[in-house]
Amino acid sequence: MGTNPHFLVTSEGEMVQAPRYLHKAQHKLAIAQRDLARKKRGSNRYEKARRQIAKLHRKIANQRRDFHHKIARRLVNRYGAIVHEDLNILGLGRSHVAKGVHDAGWAQFLRILAYKAEEAGRQVITVDPKYTSQDCPVCGHRERRPLWVREFTCPACGASLHRDVAAARNILAKAWTGPSGTGPAWAVP
Protein backbone atom coordinates (compact mmCIF):
# COMPACT_ATOMS: atom_id res chain seq x y z
CA MET A 1 0.00 0.00 0.00
CA GLY A 2 1.15 3.51 -0.72
CA THR A 3 0.01 7.09 -1.08
CA ASN A 4 1.75 8.66 -4.01
CA PRO A 5 1.48 7.80 -6.86
CA HIS A 6 0.19 4.25 -6.22
CA PHE A 7 -2.54 3.26 -3.77
CA LEU A 8 -1.55 -0.38 -3.95
CA VAL A 9 0.75 -2.64 -5.91
CA THR A 10 0.15 -6.35 -6.40
CA SER A 11 2.84 -9.01 -6.52
CA GLU A 12 1.96 -9.51 -10.20
CA GLY A 13 3.02 -5.93 -10.93
CA GLU A 14 -0.41 -4.30 -11.22
CA MET A 15 -0.27 -0.74 -9.91
CA VAL A 16 -3.47 1.01 -8.83
CA GLN A 17 -3.19 4.77 -8.94
CA ALA A 18 -4.07 6.66 -5.76
CA PRO A 19 -7.02 8.93 -6.56
CA ARG A 20 -6.00 11.61 -3.98
CA TYR A 21 -9.49 13.08 -3.65
CA LEU A 22 -8.60 15.47 -0.81
CA HIS A 23 -5.60 16.79 -2.73
CA LYS A 24 -7.76 17.46 -5.79
CA ALA A 25 -10.47 19.28 -3.80
CA GLN A 26 -8.07 21.30 -1.66
CA HIS A 27 -8.45 24.49 -3.71
CA LYS A 28 -12.26 24.42 -3.45
CA LEU A 29 -12.03 23.72 0.28
CA ALA A 30 -9.65 26.62 0.82
CA ILE A 31 -11.99 29.03 -0.95
CA ALA A 32 -15.00 27.77 1.02
CA GLN A 33 -13.14 28.01 4.34
CA ARG A 34 -11.98 31.56 3.59
CA ASP A 35 -15.58 32.42 2.77
CA LEU A 36 -16.69 30.94 6.10
CA ALA A 37 -14.05 32.92 8.00
CA ARG A 38 -15.51 36.19 6.67
CA LYS A 39 -19.01 35.46 7.99
CA LYS A 40 -20.34 36.47 11.38
CA ARG A 41 -20.65 33.45 13.67
CA GLY A 42 -24.25 32.32 14.20
CA SER A 43 -25.65 34.18 11.17
CA ASN A 44 -27.66 32.48 8.44
CA ARG A 45 -24.88 33.09 5.91
CA TYR A 46 -22.36 31.50 8.30
CA GLU A 47 -24.52 28.38 8.57
CA LYS A 48 -24.92 28.23 4.80
CA ALA A 49 -21.12 28.47 4.32
CA ARG A 50 -20.55 25.86 7.04
CA ARG A 51 -22.97 23.47 5.30
CA GLN A 52 -21.12 24.06 2.01
CA ILE A 53 -17.82 22.98 3.61
CA ALA A 54 -19.49 19.94 5.17
CA LYS A 55 -20.92 19.05 1.76
CA LEU A 56 -17.44 19.20 0.18
CA HIS A 57 -15.96 16.98 2.91
CA ARG A 58 -18.87 14.54 2.56
CA LYS A 59 -18.30 14.34 -1.22
CA ILE A 60 -14.58 13.59 -0.70
CA ALA A 61 -15.41 10.88 1.86
CA ASN A 62 -18.02 9.32 -0.45
CA GLN A 63 -15.61 9.30 -3.40
CA ARG A 64 -12.92 7.65 -1.27
CA ARG A 65 -15.35 5.05 0.13
CA ASP A 66 -16.61 4.22 -3.38
CA PHE A 67 -13.03 3.76 -4.59
CA HIS A 68 -12.25 1.49 -1.61
CA HIS A 69 -15.32 -0.67 -2.23
CA LYS A 70 -14.50 -1.08 -5.93
CA ILE A 71 -10.83 -1.97 -5.33
CA ALA A 72 -11.68 -4.35 -2.47
CA ARG A 73 -14.31 -6.13 -4.60
CA ARG A 74 -11.85 -6.45 -7.48
CA LEU A 75 -9.18 -7.95 -5.20
CA VAL A 76 -11.61 -10.35 -3.48
CA ASN A 77 -12.98 -11.56 -6.81
CA ARG A 78 -9.50 -12.10 -8.24
CA TYR A 79 -7.53 -13.66 -5.35
CA GLY A 80 -8.18 -16.45 -2.83
CA ALA A 81 -5.80 -15.00 -0.24
CA ILE A 82 -4.92 -11.33 0.11
CA VAL A 83 -1.73 -10.40 1.94
CA HIS A 84 -0.85 -6.93 3.17
CA GLU A 85 1.61 -5.25 5.51
CA ASP A 86 0.56 -4.76 9.11
CA LEU A 87 1.38 -1.06 9.07
CA ASN A 88 1.08 1.22 12.07
CA ILE A 89 -1.52 3.44 10.43
CA LEU A 90 -2.14 5.52 13.58
CA GLY A 91 1.58 6.26 13.86
CA LEU A 92 1.85 7.14 10.17
CA GLY A 93 -1.19 9.38 10.59
CA ARG A 94 0.87 11.50 13.00
CA SER A 95 4.04 11.65 10.88
CA HIS A 96 5.19 13.95 8.09
CA VAL A 97 3.26 11.81 5.56
CA ALA A 98 -0.01 12.12 7.51
CA LYS A 99 -1.95 14.06 4.88
CA GLY A 100 -1.26 11.43 2.21
CA VAL A 101 -2.09 8.58 4.60
CA HIS A 102 -5.39 10.17 5.58
CA ASP A 103 -6.19 10.97 1.94
CA ALA A 104 -5.56 7.33 0.98
CA GLY A 105 -7.77 6.07 3.83
CA TRP A 106 -5.86 2.84 4.48
CA ALA A 107 -7.70 1.91 7.69
CA GLN A 108 -11.10 2.21 6.04
CA PHE A 109 -9.88 0.26 3.01
CA LEU A 110 -8.54 -2.59 5.17
CA ARG A 111 -11.85 -2.80 7.10
CA ILE A 112 -13.82 -2.93 3.83
CA LEU A 113 -11.41 -5.51 2.39
CA ALA A 114 -11.66 -7.69 5.51
CA TYR A 115 -15.44 -7.85 5.56
CA LYS A 116 -15.74 -8.38 1.78
CA ALA A 117 -13.16 -11.18 1.97
CA GLU A 118 -14.99 -12.80 4.90
CA GLU A 119 -18.30 -12.68 3.01
CA ALA A 120 -16.65 -14.31 -0.02
CA GLY A 121 -14.79 -16.93 2.03
CA ARG A 122 -11.35 -15.51 1.22
CA GLN A 123 -8.41 -15.00 3.57
CA VAL A 124 -6.79 -11.69 4.47
CA ILE A 125 -3.32 -12.17 5.94
CA THR A 126 -1.19 -9.49 7.58
CA VAL A 127 2.60 -9.72 7.68
CA ASP A 128 5.34 -7.78 9.45
CA PRO A 129 6.50 -4.91 7.19
CA LYS A 130 10.16 -5.09 8.28
CA TYR A 131 12.65 -5.08 5.39
CA THR A 132 10.01 -5.75 2.72
CA SER A 133 11.32 -2.96 0.48
CA GLN A 134 15.00 -3.68 1.24
CA ASP A 135 15.19 -7.42 0.47
CA CYS A 136 15.63 -8.83 -3.01
CA PRO A 137 12.65 -11.10 -3.82
CA VAL A 138 14.88 -13.32 -5.98
CA CYS A 139 17.95 -14.01 -3.82
CA GLY A 140 17.12 -12.41 -0.44
CA HIS A 141 20.04 -9.93 -0.44
CA ARG A 142 19.27 -6.95 1.85
CA GLU A 143 20.36 -3.44 0.96
CA ARG A 144 19.06 -0.25 2.53
CA ARG A 145 18.00 2.44 0.06
CA PRO A 146 16.31 5.82 0.44
CA LEU A 147 12.58 5.90 -0.37
CA TRP A 148 13.02 8.15 -3.38
CA VAL A 149 14.89 5.34 -5.21
CA ARG A 150 12.00 3.66 -7.01
CA GLU A 151 13.93 1.09 -9.08
CA PHE A 152 15.21 -1.96 -7.20
CA THR A 153 18.37 -3.47 -8.70
CA CYS A 154 19.98 -6.22 -6.67
CA PRO A 155 23.78 -6.02 -6.56
CA ALA A 156 24.00 -9.74 -5.70
CA CYS A 157 21.90 -11.34 -8.46
CA GLY A 158 21.22 -8.41 -10.82
CA ALA A 159 17.43 -8.63 -10.59
CA SER A 160 15.78 -5.36 -11.61
CA LEU A 161 12.23 -4.53 -10.45
CA HIS A 162 10.13 -1.58 -9.40
CA ARG A 163 10.65 -1.11 -5.65
CA ASP A 164 6.94 -1.54 -4.83
CA VAL A 165 6.64 -4.72 -6.92
CA ALA A 166 9.69 -6.18 -5.15
CA ALA A 167 8.12 -5.27 -1.78
CA ALA A 168 4.80 -6.85 -2.80
CA ARG A 169 6.57 -10.09 -3.74
CA ASN A 170 8.44 -10.09 -0.41
CA ILE A 171 5.16 -9.55 1.46
CA LEU A 172 3.57 -12.47 -0.38
CA ALA A 173 6.61 -14.66 0.33
CA LYS A 174 6.45 -13.79 4.05
CA ALA A 175 2.84 -14.95 4.17
CA TRP A 176 3.46 -18.26 2.44
CA THR A 177 6.44 -19.33 4.53
CA GLY A 178 6.25 -19.83 8.25
CA PRO A 179 9.08 -19.67 10.79
CA SER A 180 10.36 -23.06 9.66
CA GLY A 181 10.56 -21.88 6.03
CA THR A 182 7.97 -24.35 4.81
CA GLY A 183 4.23 -24.12 4.56
CA PRO A 184 1.88 -21.24 5.19
CA ALA A 185 2.57 -18.99 8.18
CA TRP A 186 -1.00 -19.27 9.51
CA ALA A 187 -0.81 -23.10 9.64
CA VAL A 188 2.16 -23.12 12.01
CA PRO A 189 0.97 -23.64 15.63
Accessible surface in RSA format (square Angstrom, percent):
REM  Atomic radii and reference values for relative SASA: ProtOr
REM  Chains: A
REM  Algorithm: Lee & Richards
REM  Probe-radius: 1.40
REM  Slices: 20
REM RES _ NUM      All-atoms   Total-Side   Main-Chain    Non-polar    All polar
REM                ABS   REL    ABS   REL    ABS   REL    ABS   REL    ABS   REL
RES MET A   1    51.67  26.8   7.82   5.2  43.85 104.4   9.50   8.1  42.17  55.9
RES GLY A   2    22.42  27.6   0.00   N/A  22.42  27.6  21.45  58.9   0.97   2.2
RES THR A   3    34.29  24.4  27.90  28.3   6.39  15.2   5.70   7.7  28.60  43.2
RES ASN A   4    95.80  66.1  69.07  66.7  26.73  64.4  14.18  34.1  81.63  78.9
RES PRO A   5    66.88  48.7  63.92  58.3   2.96  10.8  65.39  54.0   1.49   9.3
RES HIS A   6    28.52  15.6  26.38  18.3   2.14   5.5  18.49  19.1  10.03  11.7
RES PHE A   7     0.56   0.3   0.56   0.3   0.00   0.0   0.56   0.3   0.00   0.0
RES LEU A   8    13.04   7.3  12.51   9.0   0.52   1.3  13.04   9.2   0.00   0.0
RES VAL A   9    22.59  14.9   7.28   6.6  15.31  36.9   7.28   6.3  15.31  41.5
RES THR A  10    14.89  10.6   8.62   8.7   6.26  14.9  14.89  20.0   0.00   0.0
RES SER A  11    29.88  25.2  21.34  28.5   8.54  19.7   5.62  12.0  24.26  34.0
RES GLU A  12   121.54  69.8  87.73  66.4  33.81  80.5  43.77  84.7  77.77  63.5
RES GLY A  13    28.26  34.9   0.00   N/A  28.26  34.9  12.06  33.1  16.20  36.3
RES GLU A  14    52.71  30.3  41.39  31.3  11.31  26.9  40.24  77.8  12.47  10.2
RES MET A  15    66.60  34.5  40.76  27.0  25.84  61.5  25.81  21.9  40.79  54.0
RES VAL A  16    13.52   8.9  10.69   9.7   2.83   6.8  13.52  11.7   0.00   0.0
RES GLN A  17   114.04  63.8 106.11  77.6   7.92  18.9  53.55 114.0  60.48  45.9
RES ALA A  18    13.31  12.2   1.82   2.8  11.49  26.1   1.82   2.6  11.49  30.4
RES PRO A  19    21.27  15.5  13.93  12.7   7.34  26.7  20.82  17.2   0.45   2.8
RES ARG A  20    79.55  33.4  76.56  39.0   2.99   7.1  18.54  25.3  61.02  37.0
RES TYR A  21    44.26  20.7  42.33  24.1   1.94   5.0  19.60  14.7  24.67  30.4
RES LEU A  22    35.59  19.8  35.59  25.5   0.00   0.0  35.59  25.0   0.00   0.0
RES HIS A  23    99.60  54.4  88.55  61.5  11.05  28.3  55.89  57.6  43.71  50.9
RES LYS A  24   146.58  71.5 115.49  70.9  31.08  74.0  83.36  75.0  63.22  67.3
RES ALA A  25    17.24  15.9  14.63  22.6   2.61   5.9  17.24  24.3   0.00   0.0
RES GLN A  26    60.88  34.0  60.31  44.1   0.57   1.3  32.42  69.0  28.47  21.6
RES HIS A  27   129.44  70.7 122.29  85.0   7.15  18.3  89.39  92.1  40.05  46.6
RES LYS A  28   125.49  61.2 121.43  74.5   4.07   9.7  75.12  67.6  50.37  53.7
RES LEU A  29     9.69   5.4   9.69   6.9   0.00   0.0   9.69   6.8   0.00   0.0
RES ALA A  30    38.14  35.1  33.15  51.2   4.99  11.3  36.89  52.0   1.25   3.3
RES ILE A  31    84.70  48.2  83.39  62.1   1.32   3.2  83.49  60.1   1.22   3.3
RES ALA A  32    12.73  11.7   6.90  10.6   5.83  13.3  12.29  17.3   0.45   1.2
RES GLN A  33    85.12  47.6  79.65  58.2   5.47  13.0  24.14  51.4  60.98  46.2
RES ARG A  34   124.43  52.2 121.06  61.7   3.37   8.0  56.21  76.8  68.22  41.3
RES ASP A  35    52.51  36.8  52.51  52.3   0.00   0.0  10.00  23.5  42.51  42.4
RES LEU A  36    33.04  18.4  32.28  23.1   0.75   1.9  32.28  22.7   0.75   2.0
RES ALA A  37    85.79  78.9  47.74  73.7  38.05  86.5  59.31  83.5  26.48  70.1
RES ARG A  38   177.95  74.7 139.92  71.3  38.04  90.6  65.94  90.1 112.01  67.9
RES LYS A  39    62.04  30.3  46.81  28.7  15.23  36.3  19.44  17.5  42.60  45.4
RES LYS A  40   167.39  81.7 153.49  94.2  13.90  33.1 105.05  94.6  62.33  66.4
RES ARG A  41   195.17  81.9 174.89  89.2  20.28  48.3  61.86  84.5 133.31  80.8
RES GLY A  42    66.02  81.4   0.00   N/A  66.02  81.4  35.42  97.2  30.61  68.5
RES SER A  43    38.70  32.7  27.49  36.7  11.21  25.8  36.36  77.4   2.34   3.3
RES ASN A  44   134.21  92.6 125.12 120.9   9.09  21.9  31.45  75.7 102.76  99.3
RES ARG A  45   178.60  75.0 176.43  89.9   2.17   5.2  48.40  66.1 130.20  78.9
RES TYR A  46    30.43  14.2  30.43  17.3   0.00   0.0  15.60  11.7  14.82  18.3
RES GLU A  47    57.40  33.0  57.40  43.4   0.00   0.0  28.67  55.4  28.74  23.5
RES LYS A  48   144.09  70.3 142.21  87.3   1.88   4.5  85.10  76.6  59.00  62.8
RES ALA A  49     8.91   8.2   2.20   3.4   6.71  15.3   8.22  11.6   0.70   1.8
RES ARG A  50   104.81  44.0 104.02  53.0   0.79   1.9  40.17  54.9  64.64  39.2
RES ARG A  51   133.96  56.2 130.97  66.8   2.99   7.1  58.79  80.3  75.16  45.6
RES GLN A  52    87.86  49.1  85.21  62.3   2.65   6.3  28.46  60.6  59.41  45.1
RES ILE A  53    17.01   9.7  17.01  12.7   0.00   0.0  17.01  12.2   0.00   0.0
RES ALA A  54    38.38  35.3  29.93  46.2   8.45  19.2  36.07  50.8   2.31   6.1
RES LYS A  55   123.88  60.4 123.01  75.5   0.88   2.1  68.96  62.1  54.93  58.5
RES LEU A  56    24.74  13.8  23.90  17.1   0.84   2.1  24.47  17.2   0.27   0.7
RES HIS A  57    81.03  44.3  76.16  52.9   4.87  12.5  54.80  56.5  26.24  30.5
RES ARG A  58   136.90  57.5 131.83  67.2   5.07  12.1  60.25  82.3  76.65  46.5
RES LYS A  59   112.56  54.9 107.99  66.3   4.57  10.9  64.79  58.3  47.77  50.9
RES ILE A  60     6.51   3.7   6.51   4.9   0.00   0.0   6.51   4.7   0.00   0.0
RES ALA A  61    33.79  31.1  32.14  49.6   1.65   3.7  32.87  46.3   0.91   2.4
RES ASN A  62    71.38  49.2  67.08  64.8   4.30  10.4  23.59  56.8  47.80  46.2
RES GLN A  63    64.98  36.3  57.82  42.3   7.15  17.0  24.11  51.3  40.87  31.0
RES ARG A  64    38.11  16.0  38.11  19.4   0.00   0.0   5.06   6.9  33.05  20.0
RES ARG A  65    98.73  41.5  98.73  50.3   0.00   0.0  32.68  44.7  66.06  40.0
RES ASP A  66    68.88  48.2  64.12  63.8   4.76  11.3  21.78  51.2  47.10  47.0
RES PHE A  67    28.68  14.3  26.10  16.2   2.59   6.7  28.52  17.3   0.17   0.5
RES HIS A  68     0.26   0.1   0.26   0.2   0.00   0.0   0.00   0.0   0.26   0.3
RES HIS A  69    53.20  29.1  52.25  36.3   0.94   2.4  37.03  38.2  16.16  18.8
RES LYS A  70   133.23  65.0 123.08  75.5  10.15  24.2  82.96  74.7  50.27  53.5
RES ILE A  71     9.08   5.2   9.08   6.8   0.00   0.0   9.08   6.5   0.00   0.0
RES ALA A  72     0.00   0.0   0.00   0.0   0.00   0.0   0.00   0.0   0.00   0.0
RES ARG A  73    84.36  35.4  84.36  43.0   0.00   0.0  43.62  59.6  40.74  24.7
RES ARG A  74    95.32  40.0  89.72  45.7   5.60  13.3  45.23  61.8  50.09  30.4
RES LEU A  75    14.88   8.3  14.88  10.6   0.00   0.0  14.88  10.5   0.00   0.0
RES VAL A  76     0.23   0.1   0.23   0.2   0.00   0.0   0.23   0.2   0.00   0.0
RES ASN A  77    95.40  65.8  71.89  69.5  23.51  56.6  24.99  60.1  70.41  68.1
RES ARG A  78   119.17  50.0  85.72  43.7  33.45  79.6  42.02  57.4  77.15  46.8
RES TYR A  79    47.16  22.0  43.22  24.6   3.94  10.2  46.98  35.3   0.18   0.2
RES GLY A  80    51.19  63.1   0.00   N/A  51.19  63.1  31.54  86.5  19.65  44.0
RES ALA A  81    24.41  22.4   8.66  13.4  15.75  35.8   8.66  12.2  15.75  41.7
RES ILE A  82    15.58   8.9  12.75   9.5   2.83   6.8  15.58  11.2   0.00   0.0
RES VAL A  83    27.25  17.9   2.88   2.6  24.38  58.7   2.88   2.5  24.38  66.1
RES HIS A  84    23.48  12.8  20.52  14.3   2.96   7.6  18.75  19.3   4.73   5.5
RES GLU A  85    23.72  13.6  22.11  16.7   1.62   3.8   0.84   1.6  22.88  18.7
RES ASP A  86    88.66  62.1  77.02  76.7  11.63  27.5   6.22  14.6  82.43  82.2
RES LEU A  87    39.05  21.7  25.07  17.9  13.98  35.1  25.66  18.0  13.40  36.1
RES ASN A  88   104.97  72.4  91.40  88.3  13.58  32.7  40.67  97.9  64.30  62.2
RES ILE A  89    36.93  21.0  33.10  24.7   3.83   9.2  33.10  23.8   3.83  10.4
RES LEU A  90   132.89  74.0 128.58  92.0   4.32  10.9 130.30  91.5   2.59   7.0
RES GLY A  91    26.40  32.6   0.00   N/A  26.40  32.6  18.58  51.0   7.83  17.5
RES LEU A  92    53.68  29.9  52.51  37.6   1.16   2.9  52.77  37.1   0.91   2.4
RES GLY A  93    12.83  15.8   0.00   N/A  12.83  15.8   3.37   9.3   9.46  21.2
RES ARG A  94   188.03  78.9 151.14  77.0  36.89  87.8  71.54  97.8 116.50  70.6
RES SER A  95    43.31  36.6  23.59  31.5  19.72  45.4  34.51  73.5   8.80  12.3
RES HIS A  96   177.54  97.0 133.37  92.7  44.16 113.0 110.76 114.1  66.78  77.7
RES VAL A  97    60.97  40.1  54.18  49.0   6.79  16.4  60.97  53.0   0.00   0.0
RES ALA A  98    21.20  19.5  20.76  32.0   0.44   1.0  20.76  29.2   0.44   1.2
RES LYS A  99   124.53  60.8 117.01  71.8   7.52  17.9  86.55  77.9  37.97  40.4
RES GLY A 100    27.06  33.4   0.00   N/A  27.06  33.4  22.42  61.5   4.64  10.4
RES VAL A 101     3.84   2.5   2.93   2.7   0.91   2.2   2.93   2.5   0.91   2.5
RES HIS A 102   110.29  60.3 100.00  69.5  10.30  26.3  73.77  76.0  36.53  42.5
RES ASP A 103    12.40   8.7   8.38   8.3   4.03   9.5   5.03  11.8   7.37   7.4
RES ALA A 104     9.04   8.3   1.32   2.0   7.73  17.6   7.51  10.6   1.53   4.1
RES GLY A 105    12.60  15.5   0.00   N/A  12.60  15.5  12.60  34.6   0.00   0.0
RES TRP A 106    14.08   5.6  12.77   6.2   1.31   3.1  12.77   6.8   1.31   2.1
RES ALA A 107    42.37  39.0  37.92  58.5   4.45  10.1  40.07  56.4   2.30   6.1
RES GLN A 108    44.37  24.8  42.92  31.4   1.45   3.5  15.04  32.0  29.33  22.2
RES PHE A 109     3.78   1.9   3.78   2.3   0.00   0.0   3.78   2.3   0.00   0.0
RES LEU A 110    28.04  15.6  24.26  17.4   3.78   9.5  24.70  17.3   3.34   9.0
RES ARG A 111   153.26  64.3 145.37  74.1   7.89  18.8  75.89 103.7  77.37  46.9
RES ILE A 112    12.64   7.2  12.58   9.4   0.06   0.1  12.64   9.1   0.00   0.0
RES LEU A 113     2.19   1.2   2.19   1.6   0.00   0.0   2.19   1.5   0.00   0.0
RES ALA A 114    46.86  43.1  42.55  65.7   4.31   9.8  43.33  61.0   3.53   9.3
RES TYR A 115    97.64  45.6  95.07  54.1   2.57   6.7  78.13  58.7  19.51  24.0
RES LYS A 116    23.25  11.3  23.25  14.3   0.00   0.0   0.00   0.0  23.25  24.8
RES ALA A 117     0.97   0.9   0.97   1.5   0.00   0.0   0.97   1.4   0.00   0.0
RES GLU A 118   142.33  81.7 123.26  93.3  19.07  45.4  45.11  87.3  97.22  79.4
RES GLU A 119   128.52  73.8  88.88  67.2  39.64  94.4  47.15  91.2  81.37  66.4
RES ALA A 120    38.64  35.5  12.23  18.9  26.41  60.1  24.99  35.2  13.65  36.2
RES GLY A 121    67.64  83.4   0.00   N/A  67.64  83.4  35.43  97.2  32.21  72.1
RES ARG A 122    83.54  35.1  69.94  35.7  13.60  32.4   7.05   9.6  76.49  46.4
RES GLN A 123    80.83  45.2  77.82  56.9   3.01   7.2  36.18  77.0  44.66  33.9
RES VAL A 124    46.11  30.3  15.54  14.1  30.57  73.7  15.54  13.5  30.57  82.9
RES ILE A 125    21.88  12.5  17.87  13.3   4.01   9.7  21.88  15.8   0.00   0.0
RES THR A 126    72.04  51.2  51.86  52.6  20.18  48.1  24.70  33.2  47.34  71.6
RES VAL A 127    14.06   9.3   7.90   7.2   6.15  14.8  14.06  12.2   0.00   0.0
RES ASP A 128    74.67  52.3  64.44  64.1  10.23  24.2  34.41  81.0  40.26  40.2
RES PRO A 129    41.49  30.2  32.54  29.7   8.95  32.5  32.77  27.1   8.72  54.2
RES LYS A 130   130.64  63.7 123.46  75.7   7.18  17.1  74.57  67.1  56.06  59.7
RES TYR A 131   100.29  46.8  91.23  51.9   9.06  23.6  46.96  35.3  53.33  65.7
RES THR A 132     5.39   3.8   4.11   4.2   1.28   3.1   0.53   0.7   4.86   7.4
RES SER A 133    32.90  27.8  28.69  38.3   4.20   9.7  13.05  27.8  19.85  27.8
RES GLN A 134    33.03  18.5  32.63  23.8   0.40   1.0   0.60   1.3  32.44  24.6
RES ASP A 135    23.38  16.4  23.01  22.9   0.37   0.9   4.81  11.3  18.58  18.5
RES CYS A 136     2.75   2.1   0.00   0.0   2.75   6.5   0.00   0.0   2.75   3.0
RES PRO A 137    38.92  28.4   5.56   5.1  33.37 121.3   8.45   7.0  30.48 189.4
RES VAL A 138   102.97  67.8  68.86  62.3  34.10  82.2  73.53  63.9  29.44  79.9
RES CYS A 139    64.76  49.0  25.46  28.4  39.30  92.4  32.92  83.4  31.84  34.3
RES GLY A 140    49.02  60.5   0.00   N/A  49.02  60.5  27.81  76.3  21.22  47.5
RES HIS A 141    69.20  37.8  59.10  41.1  10.10  25.8  48.45  49.9  20.75  24.1
RES ARG A 142   122.95  51.6 101.31  51.6  21.64  51.5  37.48  51.2  85.47  51.8
RES GLU A 143    60.11  34.5  55.29  41.8   4.82  11.5  25.22  48.8  34.89  28.5
RES ARG A 144   200.53  84.2 175.03  89.2  25.49  60.7  56.26  76.9 144.26  87.4
RES ARG A 145    41.20  17.3  31.27  15.9   9.93  23.6  12.39  16.9  28.81  17.5
RES PRO A 146    68.20  49.7  54.94  50.1  13.26  48.2  67.39  55.6   0.81   5.0
RES LEU A 147   132.91  74.0 126.28  90.3   6.62  16.6 126.37  88.8   6.53  17.6
RES TRP A 148   198.66  79.7 177.41  85.9  21.25  49.9 168.21  89.7  30.45  49.4
RES VAL A 149    38.57  25.4  34.19  31.0   4.37  10.5  38.16  33.2   0.41   1.1
RES ARG A 150    92.81  39.0  88.22  45.0   4.59  10.9  58.52  80.0  34.29  20.8
RES GLU A 151    92.26  53.0  85.23  64.5   7.03  16.7  48.25  93.3  44.01  35.9
RES PHE A 152     4.00   2.0   3.28   2.0   0.72   1.9   4.00   2.4   0.00   0.0
RES THR A 153    66.07  47.0  62.86  63.7   3.21   7.6  50.66  68.0  15.41  23.3
RES CYS A 154     1.59   1.2   0.00   0.0   1.59   3.7   0.00   0.0   1.59   1.7
RES PRO A 155    89.95  65.6  47.36  43.2  42.59 154.8  60.19  49.7  29.76 185.0
RES ALA A 156    69.09  63.5  25.47  39.3  43.62  99.2  36.07  50.8  33.02  87.5
RES CYS A 157    60.34  45.6  21.65  24.1  38.69  90.9  30.14  76.4  30.20  32.6
RES GLY A 158    50.58  62.4   0.00   N/A  50.58  62.4  28.24  77.5  22.34  50.0
RES ALA A 159    21.04  19.3   9.71  15.0  11.33  25.8  20.88  29.4   0.15   0.4
RES SER A 160    69.39  58.6  42.40  56.6  26.98  62.2  28.41  60.5  40.98  57.4
RES LEU A 161    33.16  18.5  28.59  20.5   4.57  11.5  33.16  23.3   0.00   0.0
RES HIS A 162    46.26  25.3  40.65  28.3   5.62  14.4  30.50  31.4  15.76  18.3
RES ARG A 163     9.82   4.1   9.76   5.0   0.06   0.2   3.66   5.0   6.16   3.7
RES ASP A 164    35.08  24.6  32.26  32.1   2.82   6.7   7.77  18.3  27.31  27.2
RES VAL A 165     8.53   5.6   8.53   7.7   0.00   0.0   8.53   7.4   0.00   0.0
RES ALA A 166     1.03   0.9   1.03   1.6   0.00   0.0   1.03   1.4   0.00   0.0
RES ALA A 167    12.85  11.8  12.85  19.8   0.00   0.0  12.85  18.1   0.00   0.0
RES ALA A 168    13.27  12.2   7.60  11.7   5.68  12.9  10.23  14.4   3.05   8.1
RES ARG A 169    92.79  39.0  88.07  44.9   4.72  11.2  25.46  34.8  67.33  40.8
RES ASN A 170    14.39   9.9  12.84  12.4   1.55   3.7   5.89  14.2   8.51   8.2
RES ILE A 171    15.38   8.8  15.38  11.5   0.00   0.0  15.38  11.1   0.00   0.0
RES LEU A 172    62.03  34.5  61.75  44.2   0.28   0.7  61.88  43.5   0.15   0.4
RES ALA A 173    54.61  50.2  46.83  72.3   7.78  17.7  53.92  75.9   0.69   1.8
RES LYS A 174    68.45  33.4  57.73  35.4  10.72  25.5  55.91  50.3  12.54  13.4
RES ALA A 175     0.06   0.1   0.00   0.0   0.06   0.1   0.06   0.1   0.00   0.0
RES TRP A 176   106.51  42.7 100.41  48.6   6.10  14.3  95.19  50.8  11.32  18.4
RES THR A 177    64.05  45.6  57.01  57.8   7.03  16.8  40.38  54.2  23.67  35.8
RES GLY A 178    10.17  12.5   0.00   N/A  10.17  12.5   2.21   6.1   7.96  17.8
RES PRO A 179   122.90  89.6  77.53  70.7  45.37 164.9  91.48  75.5  31.42 195.3
RES SER A 180    87.67  74.1  48.39  64.6  39.28  90.5  54.20 115.4  33.47  46.9
RES GLY A 181    44.63  55.0   0.00   N/A  44.63  55.0  26.76  73.4  17.87  40.0
RES THR A 182    99.71  70.9  91.81  93.1   7.90  18.8  74.76 100.4  24.95  37.7
RES GLY A 183    37.62  46.4   0.00   N/A  37.62  46.4  27.12  74.4  10.50  23.5
RES PRO A 184    44.80  32.6  44.52  40.6   0.27   1.0  44.52  36.8   0.27   1.7
RES ALA A 185    38.74  35.6  26.84  41.4  11.90  27.1  26.92  37.9  11.82  31.3
RES TRP A 186   104.49  41.9  69.13  33.5  35.36  83.0  64.74  34.5  39.74  64.5
RES ALA A 187    66.90  61.5  35.74  55.2  31.16  70.9  44.69  62.9  22.21  58.8
RES VAL A 188    57.17  37.6  38.13  34.5  19.04  45.9  40.15  34.9  17.02  46.2
RES PRO A 189   168.48 122.8 100.41  91.5  68.07 247.4 139.19 114.9  29.29 182.0
END  Absolute sums over single chains surface
CHAIN  1 A    11650.0       9374.1       2275.9       6530.6       5119.5
END  Absolute sums over all chains
TOTAL         11650.0       9374.1       2275.9       6530.6       5119.5
